[in-house]
């Protein structure tokens, strides 16, 4: 599966994770937040995640 070298990813449980290395296979991802006023990296989420 071809990966996108612009999107690194270490979430192996995601449907779009490249199985050969730590990259995403999508052309682009959507990043969002679950906080009203995010102040740290833990407040952000990859909203393109899908469990495989």
Secondary structure, 3 states (H helix, E strand, C coil): CCCEEEEECCCCCECCECCCCCEECCCCCCEEECCCCCCCHHHEEECCCCEC
